[in-house]
Amino acid sequence: MSSAFLSVEASLTGRRWTGPDAAITRKAAALAQQTGHPEHVTALLARMDVEAGDVEAYLAPSLRDLMPDPSSLLDMDKTVEVFLGAVKARAKIAIFADYDVDGGASAALLIDWLREMGLAATLYIPDRIDEGYGPNEPAMEALAAEHALIICVDCGTLSHAPIAAARAKGADVIVLDHHLGGETLPEANAVVNPNRQDETTPLTYLCAAGVVFLMLVAANRALRAEGAHQPDLIALLDLVALATVADVAPLQGLNRAFVRQGLSVMARRMRPGLTTLSDVAGLKSAPSPYHLGFLLGPRVNAGGRIGAADLGARLLASTDLDEATVIAERLDRLNIERRAIEAAVLEEAEAQADARGAEGPLVWAAGKGWHPGVVGIVASRLKETFGRPAVVIGLEDGLGKGSGRSVSGVDLGAAIATCTREGLLLKGGGHKMAAGLTVAEDQLEVAMARLSDLLARQGAECSGPRELSITSLLTPVAATADLITEIEAAGPFGAGAPAPRYALPAQRITFAKRAGDSHLRLTLADATGRLDAIAFRAFESPLGDALEKHDGRPFHIAGRLEIDDWGGRRKAKLRVEDAAPAE
């Protein structure tokens, strides 16, 4: 094992720091010589295995260059035929969507496109508690009685009986999804899903909104061939970007172009829903992937978690500023309520996980009365704390409804699908990094043991301390807005393409003050200069107390750079993620 970076074997959050790989460092130096780009940029390119000849295209991802032929996806041409047939017939169309950001954004994409074509679609989003995830027979039968076409977005790939019920009522059904498919597909007119088992496309990383966008590209292409009007698709990229980041889809290939160009569209503030939500969330600067994932996404999700399930989709599709303002403010209030519920469940879940032990391949917890709307977020928190896949389950009336989050390299969705096929779970599905499940309470222990075994076979066993990867060293004087601008050229950063993390050695803390209940504002200093910093949720670990009560001791500080343009001045700020005593 190589030496720990800055000799940090166990940080304040219990992590071992690791430095850049030697091979990556050599490649970064070679790329700098070959391309003329600064080494702090080529280090990021080398990490993503970008070759010298591909650097310029990577730094400026283009939809035109990266857009695949939509028809390469199975059932795409059939989907477009059914979809445009309903549009031309002025038929009634219903959209059945999941209650998360990806489902809401996917629905809003279709609502916007159809509105441009003079059609008003019916939106249906199931209640998380009363109906659960995905299509159900009563809802699909009711929609089929009133609509010629039902489009299932971000759901439907495993919904055999509900789709059959709708078809029996005479409705056409198409599915636009990205969740892992089963051995057989439902009897829909068409199922477009890059993760259906007979699909060979490399586009498995798309979220549902990305799949919907490709379908609309294909629809526009067909209309263009007929000389007919086509809605503007570029204006819809803000929705695709939001869904891609919020659904933690990897920022690779086409997703990079979606997010890069979608952020530019969002910055124009043309969509009332996102404009009002940004204002309510206190977003003062141009949007970034961080803002999509941590400010906007949770608020859009709040309705589906603990409020009216359709609020997020209605907000995203709204064209009325007053209506959007009312919905955005309601979602913000629900998000505050959600955080309080989440905190209570997290405390109980962590206690269970600690009591069960931290050595196995799976962290799991279950409790009566735990709100189904927060179990996914709590699972994400447990995953972050323990560095392993996590599942959190709310129990009610003999049933458990839960959600899981995974770590890189471990396919949780496939493991849950296996448990479902084996009959240990009543229902389950998802993708590599996130999945949902329903389990009988009397089968809970057996099901979790089997799931643990399946994950262990994928290498999810905990071995040694968790690691924190450091990109390179940095000093306060070198942390400038210009540096961040150069770094952002290699973005966008997010899942699968993490933003660089820097270590500032032996920093003195000249200012420390709490912000809210759990955050800490700091000023760091060494002989080169000063740098403002903030540690979010610092007091949820030993990090907060140690830095607040520093007593003049120096600390190695690790974190990510961001732009602070408070008061109109653009300057660098560090988002602190970890620290370790320097003496």
VEXDREN-2710 file (C-alpha; in Angstrom, 1 decimal):
% VEXDREN-2710
k/r/px/py/pz
1/MET/0.0/0.0/0.0
2/SER/1.3/3.4/-0.9
3/SER/1.9/6.1/1.8
4/ALA/-1.0/8.1/2.9
5/PHE/-1.2/11.6/1.4
6/LEU/0.3/14.2/3.9
7/SER/0.6/11.1/6.2
8/VAL/-3.1/11.2/7.0
9/GLU/-4.0/7.7/7.9
10/ALA/-7.2/8.5/9.8
11/SER/-8.7/12.0/9.3
12/LEU/-11.3/13.6/11.5
13/THR/-14.0/11.8/9.6
14/GLY/-12.1/8.5/9.8
15/ARG/-10.7/8.4/6.3
16/ARG/-7.3/7.7/4.9
17/TRP/-6.1/10.3/2.4
18/THR/-4.7/9.1/-0.9
19/GLY/-2.8/11.1/-3.5
20/PRO/-2.9/11.1/-7.3
21/ASP/-1.9/7.9/-9.1
22/ALA/1.7/8.1/-10.5
23/ALA/0.5/7.0/-13.9
24/ILE/-2.1/9.7/-14.0
25/THR/0.4/12.3/-13.0
26/ARG/2.8/11.3/-15.8
27/LYS/-0.1/11.3/-18.3
28/ALA/-1.2/14.8/-17.1
29/ALA/2.4/16.1/-17.7
30/ALA/2.5/14.6/-21.2
31/LEU/-0.9/16.1/-22.0
32/ALA/0.2/19.5/-20.8
33/GLN/3.2/19.4/-23.2
34/GLN/1.2/18.1/-26.1
35/THR/-1.8/20.4/-25.8
36/GLY/-0.5/23.5/-24.0
37/HIS/-3.2/23.4/-21.4
38/PRO/-2.2/24.0/-17.8
39/GLU/-1.3/20.9/-15.8
40/HIS/-4.1/21.4/-13.2
41/VAL/-6.5/21.0/-16.1
42/THR/-4.7/18.1/-17.8
43/ALA/-4.7/16.3/-14.5
44/LEU/-8.4/16.1/-14.7
45/LEU/-8.3/15.0/-18.3
46/ALA/-5.8/12.3/-17.5
47/ARG/-8.0/11.0/-14.7
48/MET/-10.9/10.6/-17.3
49/ASP/-8.5/8.8/-19.7
50/VAL/-8.8/11.5/-22.3
51/GLU/-6.2/11.2/-25.1
52/ALA/-4.3/14.2/-26.6
53/GLY/-6.3/14.1/-29.8
54/ASP/-9.6/14.2/-28.0
55/VAL/-8.9/17.0/-25.5
56/GLU/-10.5/19.9/-27.4
57/ALA/-13.7/17.9/-28.1
58/TYR/-13.8/16.8/-24.4
59/LEU/-13.4/20.4/-23.2
60/ALA/-16.3/21.6/-25.5
61/PRO/-18.8/18.7/-25.5
62/SER/-21.2/19.2/-28.4
63/LEU/-24.7/17.7/-28.8
64/ARG/-24.2/17.7/-32.5
65/ASP/-21.0/15.6/-32.2
66/LEU/-22.2/13.3/-29.3
67/MET/-25.9/12.8/-30.3
68/PRO/-26.4/9.2/-31.4
69/ASP/-29.0/8.1/-33.9
70/PRO/-32.1/7.7/-31.7
71/SER/-33.2/4.9/-33.9
72/SER/-30.3/2.8/-32.6
73/LEU/-32.3/2.2/-29.5
74/LEU/-34.7/-0.7/-29.7
75/ASP/-38.4/0.2/-30.3
76/MET/-37.6/3.9/-30.9
77/ASP/-39.0/4.0/-34.4
78/LYS/-42.2/2.1/-33.2
79/THR/-42.5/4.6/-30.3
80/VAL/-42.3/7.6/-32.6
81/GLU/-44.9/6.1/-35.0
82/VAL/-47.4/5.6/-32.1
83/PHE/-46.6/9.0/-30.5
84/LEU/-46.9/11.0/-33.7
85/GLY/-49.9/9.1/-34.7
86/ALA/-51.7/10.2/-31.5
87/VAL/-50.4/13.8/-32.0
88/LYS/-51.7/14.0/-35.6
89/ALA/-55.0/12.5/-34.6
90/ARG/-55.3/15.1/-31.8
91/ALA/-55.9/12.2/-29.5
92/LYS/-56.0/12.5/-25.7
93/ILE/-52.6/11.7/-24.2
94/ALA/-51.8/10.9/-20.6
95/ILE/-48.3/10.9/-19.0
96/PHE/-47.7/8.5/-16.1
97/ALA/-44.5/9.6/-14.4
98/ASP/-42.4/8.7/-11.3
99/TYR/-42.6/11.1/-8.4
100/ASP/-38.9/12.0/-8.3
101/VAL/-37.0/14.8/-10.2
102/ASP/-36.2/12.5/-13.2
103/GLY/-39.9/11.5/-13.5
104/GLY/-41.1/15.1/-13.1
105/ALA/-38.6/16.5/-15.6
106/SER/-39.4/13.7/-18.1
107/ALA/-43.1/14.6/-17.8
108/ALA/-42.4/18.3/-18.2
109/LEU/-40.4/17.6/-21.3
110/LEU/-43.4/15.9/-22.9
111/ILE/-45.9/18.5/-21.6
112/ASP/-43.8/21.3/-23.1
113/TRP/-43.4/19.6/-26.4
114/LEU/-47.1/18.7/-26.7
115/ARG/-48.1/22.2/-25.7
116/GLU/-46.0/23.6/-28.5
117/MET/-47.9/21.3/-30.8
118/GLY/-51.3/22.6/-29.5
119/LEU/-52.1/19.6/-27.2
120/ALA/-52.7/19.5/-23.5
121/ALA/-51.5/16.3/-21.9
122/THR/-52.9/14.8/-18.7
123/LEU/-50.3/14.4/-16.0
124/TYR/-50.6/11.5/-13.5
125/ILE/-48.1/10.9/-10.8
126/PRO/-48.8/8.2/-8.2
127/ASP/-48.9/8.9/-4.5
128/ARG/-45.7/7.4/-2.9
129/ILE/-47.6/6.1/0.2
130/ASP/-50.9/5.0/-1.2
131/GLU/-49.8/3.7/-4.6
132/GLY/-46.1/3.3/-4.5
133/TYR/-43.7/3.4/-7.4
134/GLY/-44.7/2.9/-11.0
135/PRO/-48.0/2.1/-12.8
136/ASN/-50.8/0.3/-10.9
137/GLU/-53.8/-1.3/-12.4
138/PRO/-56.6/1.0/-11.1
139/ALA/-54.8/4.1/-12.2
140/MET/-53.9/2.7/-15.6
141/GLU/-57.4/1.4/-16.2
142/ALA/-58.8/4.8/-15.3
143/LEU/-56.4/6.6/-17.7
144/ALA/-57.1/4.1/-20.4
145/ALA/-60.8/4.8/-20.2
146/GLU/-60.2/8.5/-21.1
147/HIS/-57.1/8.5/-23.2
148/ALA/-55.9/6.9/-26.5
149/LEU/-52.3/6.9/-25.5
150/ILE/-50.5/6.5/-22.1
151/ILE/-46.8/7.4/-21.9
152/CYS/-45.0/5.9/-18.9
153/VAL/-41.8/7.8/-18.1
154/ASP/-39.1/6.8/-15.6
155/CYS/-41.2/3.7/-14.8
156/GLY/-43.1/0.9/-16.5
157/THR/-40.4/-1.5/-17.6
158/LEU/-41.5/-4.0/-15.0
159/SER/-45.2/-3.1/-14.9
160/HIS/-46.6/-6.1/-16.8
161/ALA/-50.1/-6.3/-15.2
162/PRO/-50.9/-2.6/-15.1
163/ILE/-49.9/-2.1/-18.7
164/ALA/-51.8/-5.2/-19.8
165/ALA/-54.9/-3.7/-18.0
166/ALA/-54.6/-0.5/-19.9
167/ARG/-54.1/-2.3/-23.2
168/ALA/-57.2/-4.4/-22.5
169/LYS/-59.2/-1.1/-22.2
170/GLY/-58.0/-0.1/-25.6
171/ALA/-55.3/2.4/-24.9
172/ASP/-51.9/2.4/-26.5
173/VAL/-49.0/2.4/-24.1
174/ILE/-45.4/3.3/-24.6
175/VAL/-42.6/3.2/-22.0
176/LEU/-39.6/5.6/-21.9
177/ASP/-37.5/4.4/-19.0
178/HIS/-33.9/3.6/-17.8
179/HIS/-34.4/1.2/-14.9
180/LEU/-33.0/-2.3/-15.2
181/GLY/-35.3/-4.5/-17.2
182/GLY/-36.5/-8.1/-16.4
183/GLU/-36.3/-11.2/-18.5
184/THR/-39.5/-10.3/-20.3
185/LEU/-41.0/-6.9/-21.2
186/PRO/-44.6/-5.8/-20.6
187/GLU/-47.0/-5.9/-23.5
188/ALA/-46.7/-2.2/-24.3
189/ASN/-46.8/-1.0/-27.9
190/ALA/-43.1/-0.1/-27.4
191/VAL/-40.5/0.0/-24.6
192/VAL/-37.5/2.3/-25.1
193/ASN/-35.0/1.6/-22.4
194/PRO/-31.2/1.5/-22.7
195/ASN/-31.2/-1.0/-19.8
196/ARG/-33.6/-3.6/-21.1
197/GLN/-31.9/-6.9/-21.2
198/ASP/-31.9/-7.3/-25.0
199/GLU/-30.4/-3.8/-25.7
200/THR/-26.9/-3.4/-26.9
201/THR/-26.6/0.4/-26.8
202/PRO/-23.7/2.0/-24.9
203/LEU/-26.2/4.6/-23.6
204/THR/-27.0/2.7/-20.4
205/TYR/-25.9/5.8/-18.4
206/LEU/-28.8/7.9/-19.5
207/CYS/-31.5/8.9/-17.0
208/ALA/-35.2/8.8/-18.1
209/ALA/-35.2/12.4/-19.2
210/GLY/-32.3/11.7/-21.5
211/VAL/-34.3/8.9/-23.1
212/VAL/-37.3/11.1/-23.5
213/PHE/-35.2/13.8/-25.1
214/LEU/-33.8/11.3/-27.6
215/MET/-37.4/10.2/-28.4
216/LEU/-38.3/13.9/-29.1
217/VAL/-35.2/14.3/-31.3
218/ALA/-36.5/11.3/-33.3
219/ALA/-40.0/12.8/-33.4
220/ASN/-38.7/16.2/-34.6
221/ARG/-36.7/14.4/-37.3
222/ALA/-39.8/12.7/-38.6
223/LEU/-41.7/16.0/-38.6
224/ARG/-38.9/17.7/-40.4
225/ALA/-39.0/15.1/-43.1
226/GLU/-42.6/15.9/-43.6
227/GLY/-42.0/19.7/-43.7
228/ALA/-44.1/20.1/-40.5
229/HIS/-43.5/22.3/-37.5
230/GLN/-41.1/21.0/-34.8
231/PRO/-40.8/22.4/-31.2
232/ASP/-37.5/23.9/-30.1
233/LEU/-35.6/21.1/-28.3
234/ILE/-32.6/23.2/-27.1
235/ALA/-35.0/25.1/-24.8
236/LEU/-35.8/21.8/-23.1
237/LEU/-32.2/21.0/-22.1
238/ASP/-32.5/22.7/-18.7
239/LEU/-34.9/19.9/-17.7
240/VAL/-32.6/17.2/-19.0
241/ALA/-29.6/18.7/-17.1
242/LEU/-31.6/18.9/-13.9
243/ALA/-32.8/15.3/-14.2
244/THR/-29.3/14.0/-15.1
245/VAL/-27.6/15.6/-12.1
246/ALA/-30.4/15.0/-9.6
247/ASP/-30.7/11.3/-10.6
248/VAL/-26.9/10.9/-10.1
249/ALA/-26.4/9.8/-13.7
250/PRO/-22.7/9.6/-14.6
251/LEU/-21.4/12.7/-16.4
252/GLN/-19.9/10.9/-19.4
253/GLY/-20.5/11.0/-23.1
254/LEU/-23.8/12.5/-24.1
255/ASN/-24.7/13.4/-20.5
256/ARG/-21.8/15.9/-20.3
257/ALA/-23.2/17.7/-23.3
258/PHE/-26.7/17.6/-21.8
259/VAL/-25.6/19.2/-18.6
260/ARG/-23.1/21.7/-20.1
261/GLN/-25.7/23.1/-22.5
262/GLY/-28.6/22.7/-20.1
263/LEU/-26.9/24.9/-17.5
264/SER/-26.5/27.6/-20.2
265/VAL/-30.2/27.4/-21.0
266/MET/-31.1/27.5/-17.3
267/ALA/-28.9/30.6/-16.8
268/ARG/-31.2/32.5/-19.2
269/ARG/-34.0/32.2/-16.6
270/MET/-36.7/31.5/-19.2
271/ARG/-38.5/28.7/-17.4
272/PRO/-40.8/30.2/-14.7
273/GLY/-40.6/27.1/-12.5
274/LEU/-36.9/26.9/-12.3
275/THR/-36.5/30.7/-12.1
276/THR/-38.8/31.0/-9.0
277/LEU/-37.4/27.9/-7.4
278/SER/-33.8/29.3/-7.8
279/ASP/-35.0/32.5/-6.2
280/VAL/-36.7/30.7/-3.3
281/ALA/-33.6/28.5/-2.8
282/GLY/-31.4/31.7/-2.6
283/LEU/-29.4/30.9/-5.7
284/LYS/-27.5/34.1/-6.5
285/SER/-25.1/32.9/-9.2
286/ALA/-25.1/31.1/-12.5
287/PRO/-26.3/27.5/-11.8
288/SER/-23.8/24.7/-11.5
289/PRO/-24.2/20.9/-11.1
290/TYR/-23.9/21.4/-7.3
291/HIS/-26.9/23.7/-7.3
292/LEU/-28.9/21.2/-9.4
293/GLY/-28.1/18.4/-7.1
294/PHE/-28.3/20.0/-3.7
295/LEU/-30.4/23.1/-4.0
296/LEU/-33.0/22.6/-6.7
297/GLY/-33.3/18.8/-6.9
298/PRO/-34.3/18.3/-3.3
299/ARG/-37.0/21.0/-3.5
300/VAL/-38.4/19.5/-6.7
301/ASN/-38.4/16.1/-4.9
302/ALA/-40.1/17.4/-1.8
303/GLY/-43.6/17.1/-3.2
304/GLY/-43.2/13.5/-4.1
305/ARG/-41.6/12.7/-0.7
306/ILE/-44.0/14.2/1.8
307/GLY/-46.5/16.4/-0.1
308/ALA/-48.6/16.3/-3.3
309/ALA/-46.8/14.0/-5.7
310/ASP/-47.3/16.1/-8.8
311/LEU/-46.0/19.4/-7.4
312/GLY/-42.5/19.0/-8.9
313/ALA/-43.7/18.2/-12.4
314/ARG/-46.3/20.9/-12.3
315/LEU/-43.7/23.4/-11.3
316/LEU/-41.3/22.4/-14.1
317/ALA/-44.0/22.5/-16.7
318/SER/-45.6/25.8/-15.6
319/THR/-45.7/28.8/-17.9
320/ASP/-47.3/31.1/-15.4
321/LEU/-44.9/33.0/-13.1
322/ASP/-47.5/33.5/-10.3
323/GLU/-48.5/29.9/-10.3
324/ALA/-44.8/28.8/-10.3
325/THR/-44.1/31.1/-7.4
326/VAL/-46.9/29.6/-5.3
327/ILE/-45.7/26.1/-6.1
328/ALA/-42.0/26.9/-5.5
329/GLU/-42.7/28.4/-2.1
330/ARG/-44.8/25.4/-1.1
331/LEU/-42.0/23.0/-2.2
332/ASP/-39.5/25.0/-0.2
333/ARG/-41.7/24.7/3.0
334/LEU/-42.1/20.9/2.3
335/ASN/-38.3/20.6/1.9
336/ILE/-37.8/22.2/5.4
337/GLU/-40.3/19.7/6.8
338/ARG/-38.6/16.9/5.0
339/ARG/-35.3/17.7/6.5
340/ALA/-36.7/17.5/10.0
341/ILE/-38.3/14.1/9.3
342/GLU/-35.1/12.9/7.7
343/ALA/-33.0/14.0/10.8
344/ALA/-35.2/11.9/13.1
345/VAL/-35.1/8.8/10.9
346/LEU/-31.3/9.2/10.3
347/GLU/-30.6/9.2/14.1
348/GLU/-32.5/5.9/14.6
349/ALA/-31.0/4.3/11.4
350/GLU/-27.4/5.2/12.4
351/ALA/-28.0/3.7/15.9
352/GLN/-29.3/0.5/14.3
353/ALA/-26.4/0.3/11.8
354/ASP/-23.9/0.8/14.6
355/ALA/-25.5/-1.9/16.7
356/ARG/-25.6/-4.3/13.8
357/GLY/-21.8/-3.7/13.1
358/ALA/-19.9/-2.0/10.4
359/GLU/-18.0/-4.9/9.0
360/GLY/-20.4/-6.5/6.5
361/PRO/-21.1/-5.6/2.8
362/LEU/-24.4/-4.0/3.5
363/VAL/-25.6/-1.3/5.9
364/TRP/-29.3/-1.6/6.5
365/ALA/-31.9/-0.3/9.0
366/ALA/-35.7/-0.6/9.3
367/GLY/-38.2/1.1/11.5
368/LYS/-42.0/1.3/12.1
369/GLY/-43.5/4.6/11.0
370/TRP/-40.4/5.8/9.0
371/HIS/-41.7/8.0/6.3
372/PRO/-41.3/6.4/2.8
373/GLY/-40.4/9.8/1.4
374/VAL/-37.1/10.1/3.3
375/VAL/-35.8/6.5/3.4
376/GLY/-33.8/7.0/0.1
377/ILE/-32.1/10.1/1.5
378/VAL/-31.3/8.4/4.8
379/ALA/-29.8/5.4/2.8
380/SER/-27.6/7.9/1.0
381/ARG/-26.4/9.3/4.3
382/LEU/-25.6/5.8/5.6
383/LYS/-23.7/5.0/2.4
384/GLU/-21.6/8.2/2.8
385/THR/-20.9/7.4/6.5
386/PHE/-20.0/3.8/6.2
387/GLY/-18.7/3.7/2.6
388/ARG/-20.8/0.7/1.6
389/PRO/-24.2/0.0/0.0
390/ALA/-27.1/1.0/2.3
391/VAL/-30.8/0.1/2.4
392/VAL/-33.3/1.9/4.7
393/ILE/-36.9/0.5/5.1
394/GLY/-40.1/1.9/6.6
395/LEU/-42.4/-0.7/8.1
396/GLU/-46.1/-0.4/8.2
397/ASP/-48.9/-3.0/8.5
398/GLY/-46.6/-6.0/8.0
399/LEU/-44.9/-4.5/4.9
400/GLY/-41.6/-2.8/4.4
401/LYS/-41.0/-0.2/1.7
402/GLY/-37.4/0.8/1.3
403/SER/-34.8/2.4/-0.8
404/GLY/-31.1/1.7/-1.3
405/ARG/-28.0/3.5/-2.5
406/SER/-24.8/1.9/-3.7
407/VAL/-21.1/2.7/-4.0
408/SER/-19.0/2.7/-7.2
409/GLY/-18.5/-0.7/-8.7
410/VAL/-21.4/-2.4/-6.9
411/ASP/-24.6/-3.0/-8.8
412/LEU/-27.3/-2.7/-6.2
413/GLY/-30.2/-2.8/-8.7
414/ALA/-29.1/-6.1/-10.1
415/ALA/-28.8/-7.6/-6.6
416/ILE/-32.3/-6.4/-5.6
417/ALA/-33.7/-7.8/-8.9
418/THR/-32.2/-11.2/-8.0
419/CYS/-33.8/-11.1/-4.6
420/THR/-37.1/-10.2/-6.2
421/ARG/-36.9/-13.1/-8.7
422/GLU/-36.1/-15.5/-5.9
423/GLY/-39.3/-14.4/-4.0
424/LEU/-37.5/-12.8/-1.0
425/LEU/-38.8/-9.4/-2.0
426/LEU/-42.4/-8.7/-3.1
427/LYS/-41.2/-6.0/-5.4
428/GLY/-37.9/-4.4/-6.4
429/GLY/-36.0/-2.7/-9.1
430/GLY/-33.8/0.2/-10.0
431/HIS/-30.3/0.7/-11.4
432/LYS/-26.7/0.3/-10.3
433/MET/-26.5/3.2/-7.8
434/ALA/-30.1/3.3/-6.5
435/ALA/-33.0/1.0/-6.1
436/GLY/-36.3/0.5/-4.3
437/LEU/-37.9/-2.6/-2.8
438/THR/-41.0/-3.9/-1.0
439/VAL/-40.6/-6.8/1.5
440/ALA/-42.8/-8.7/3.9
441/GLU/-41.8/-7.8/7.5
442/ASP/-41.5/-11.5/8.4
443/GLN/-39.0/-11.9/5.5
444/LEU/-36.9/-8.9/6.3
445/GLU/-33.9/-10.5/8.0
446/VAL/-33.7/-13.3/5.4
447/ALA/-34.0/-10.9/2.5
448/MET/-31.3/-8.6/3.9
449/ALA/-29.0/-11.5/4.6
450/ARG/-29.4/-12.7/1.0
451/LEU/-28.9/-9.2/-0.4
452/SER/-25.7/-8.9/1.8
453/ASP/-24.4/-12.1/0.3
454/LEU/-25.0/-10.9/-3.3
455/LEU/-23.3/-7.6/-2.6
456/ALA/-20.3/-9.4/-1.0
457/ARG/-19.8/-11.4/-4.2
458/GLN/-19.5/-8.0/-6.0
459/GLY/-16.8/-6.9/-3.6
460/ALA/-18.8/-4.7/-1.3
461/GLU/-17.1/-6.1/1.9
462/CYS/-15.6/-3.3/4.0
463/SER/-11.8/-3.7/4.0
464/GLY/-9.7/-1.1/5.9
465/PRO/-10.5/2.5/6.3
466/ARG/-12.4/4.5/3.8
467/GLU/-10.3/6.6/1.5
468/LEU/-10.5/10.2/0.4
469/SER/-8.8/10.8/-2.9
470/ILE/-6.8/14.0/-3.2
471/THR/-6.2/15.5/-6.6
472/SER/-3.2/17.7/-5.6
473/LEU/-1.9/20.2/-3.1
474/LEU/-3.0/23.8/-3.1
475/THR/-2.1/27.0/-1.2
476/PRO/-4.5/29.8/-0.4
477/VAL/-2.7/32.2/-2.6
478/ALA/-3.1/29.9/-5.6
479/ALA/-6.9/29.5/-5.0
480/THR/-8.2/32.1/-7.4
481/ALA/-11.4/32.7/-9.4
482/ASP/-9.2/32.4/-12.6
483/LEU/-8.0/29.0/-11.5
484/ILE/-11.6/27.8/-10.9
485/THR/-12.6/29.1/-14.3
486/GLU/-9.8/27.0/-16.0
487/ILE/-10.7/24.0/-13.9
488/GLU/-14.4/24.3/-14.9
489/ALA/-13.5/24.0/-18.5
490/ALA/-12.9/20.3/-17.8
491/GLY/-16.4/20.0/-16.3
492/PRO/-19.2/19.6/-15.7
493/PHE/-18.4/17.6/-12.6
494/GLY/-20.6/15.2/-10.8
495/ALA/-21.3/11.4/-10.7
496/GLY/-18.6/9.5/-12.6
497/ALA/-16.5/12.7/-13.1
498/PRO/-15.9/14.2/-9.6
499/ALA/-14.7/17.7/-9.2
500/PRO/-11.0/17.9/-8.1
501/ARG/-10.4/17.8/-4.4
502/TYR/-7.4/19.8/-3.1
503/ALA/-5.5/19.5/0.2
504/LEU/-4.2/22.7/1.8
505/PRO/-1.4/21.7/4.2
506/ALA/-0.9/23.1/7.7
507/GLN/-3.5/25.7/7.7
508/ARG/-4.2/28.0/10.6
509/ILE/-7.8/28.9/11.4
510/THR/-8.1/32.6/11.9
511/PHE/-11.9/32.7/12.0
512/ALA/-14.5/30.0/12.8
513/LYS/-18.2/30.7/13.3
514/ARG/-21.3/28.4/13.2
515/ALA/-23.8/28.9/10.4
516/GLY/-27.2/27.4/11.3
517/ASP/-27.2/24.3/13.3
518/SER/-24.6/22.2/11.6
519/HIS/-22.5/24.3/9.2
520/LEU/-19.2/26.1/10.0
521/ARG/-17.7/29.1/8.3
522/LEU/-13.9/29.4/8.4
523/THR/-11.0/31.5/7.2
524/LEU/-7.8/29.5/6.5
525/ALA/-4.3/31.0/6.4
526/ASP/-0.7/30.2/5.9
527/ALA/2.4/32.1/4.9
528/THR/1.0/32.5/1.3
529/GLY/-2.3/34.2/2.2
530/ARG/-5.9/33.5/3.3
531/LEU/-8.9/31.6/1.9
532/ASP/-12.5/31.7/3.1
533/ALA/-14.1/28.3/3.5
534/ILE/-17.3/26.6/4.6
535/ALA/-17.9/23.1/6.0
536/PHE/-21.5/22.0/5.5
537/ARG/-22.9/19.5/8.0
538/ALA/-19.6/19.8/9.9
539/PHE/-21.1/19.1/13.3
540/GLU/-22.6/15.7/12.1
541/SER/-19.0/14.3/12.6
542/PRO/-16.0/15.2/14.8
543/LEU/-15.0/17.6/12.1
544/GLY/-17.1/20.5/13.3
545/ASP/-16.0/20.5/17.0
546/ALA/-12.3/20.0/16.1
547/LEU/-12.2/23.0/13.7
548/GLU/-14.3/25.2/15.8
549/LYS/-12.2/24.6/18.9
550/HIS/-8.9/24.6/17.1
551/ASP/-6.9/26.3/19.9
552/GLY/-4.5/27.7/17.3
553/ARG/-3.4/24.2/16.1
554/PRO/-2.7/23.8/12.4
555/PHE/-4.8/21.4/10.3
556/HIS/-4.5/19.8/6.9
557/ILE/-7.7/20.8/5.1
558/ALA/-9.3/18.9/2.1
559/GLY/-12.1/20.2/-0.1
560/ARG/-13.3/21.5/-3.4
561/LEU/-13.1/25.0/-4.8
562/GLU/-16.1/27.1/-5.8
563/ILE/-16.8/30.6/-6.8
564/ASP/-18.2/33.1/-4.3
565/ASP/-19.6/36.1/-6.0
566/TRP/-21.3/37.6/-2.9
567/GLY/-21.5/41.4/-3.3
568/GLY/-20.5/41.3/-6.9
569/ARG/-16.9/40.2/-6.2
570/ARG/-15.8/36.9/-7.7
571/LYS/-13.4/35.1/-5.4
572/ALA/-12.5/31.5/-4.6
573/LYS/-13.9/29.7/-1.6
574/LEU/-13.2/26.2/-0.3
575/ARG/-16.0/23.8/0.5
576/VAL/-14.4/21.8/3.3
577/GLU/-14.9/18.0/3.2
578/ASP/-12.3/16.7/5.7
579/ALA/-9.4/17.7/7.9
580/ALA/-6.7/16.2/10.0
581/PRO/-4.3/17.6/12.6
582/ALA/-1.1/18.8/11.0
583/GLU/1.0/18.1/14.2
END
